[in-house]
Amino acid sequence: MADLYTPQAIWGRELRHHRKSAGLTQGQLAERIHFSESLISGVETGQLPASPEFAETCDKILNTNGVLYRLLDWRKAQALPSWFGKWKDKEQDAVTLRIYEPMVMPGLLQTEAYALALLGNEAATAARLERQTILTRDNPPPPTLRCVIDELALHRLVGSPEIVRDQLERLVAIASSQVSVQVVPRGCVRTGILAGFAIATLEGGAEVAYLDTAIRGLTTSDQDDVTAAVAQFEAIRIEALPLGMSIDLIKRTAEDRWT
């Protein structure tokens, strides 16, 4: 059950108040705004976040003069989603991190401009950059980071060509025995999944997985989930180019595609 007093839950109760004031059931509102009834239920109970598009559509149908859209301003001050905190703690404690990203650059390796173009939020960008300090800390030693990305991520425009070029140059510059980036080439029949995920190995050998979903990220130590994530990562990594070839591909893409 969601915390009743989070901004997300309070926003959901506001939606329920205005829906009921309009004399509509969740099903009737769903028909009018063309969003699912299950989404409306999840938002009203604080289980699911409301998107700006959802809020704006509700305002129009419920004649609330934009109040629901304006009330989403609380999100601008939220540096990290509440559900991400569990993973951040594990990330901080990790001795090894394995990350797969099919769409964009891994957050721990993003430049400030790239992160800002993705997030559109200075507070969230600052929080992402703060997470990256684990790679340069002295005590405890930084974790070993092993990243695998799809080649299509190298070709995805984020912000501007200059931003993407600088981002790819960052990947090349940071490559070391501690931090590696391997690329799954286009056309490769991948055995991985479409969403990104990560695995943190903690001191003592315990492992925790972070799984992206369409709604939120999920941090789990369930052994079956972790074992499946490790198997997926290794299957994807086997299909990726070796480190040296991956770096060469990143360099060529920066020069040929984004210069």
Order of alpha helices (4+ residues) and beta strands (2+ residues): alpha-alpha-alpha-alpha-alpha-alpha-beta-alpha-alpha-beta-alpha-alpha-beta-beta-beta-beta-alpha-alpha
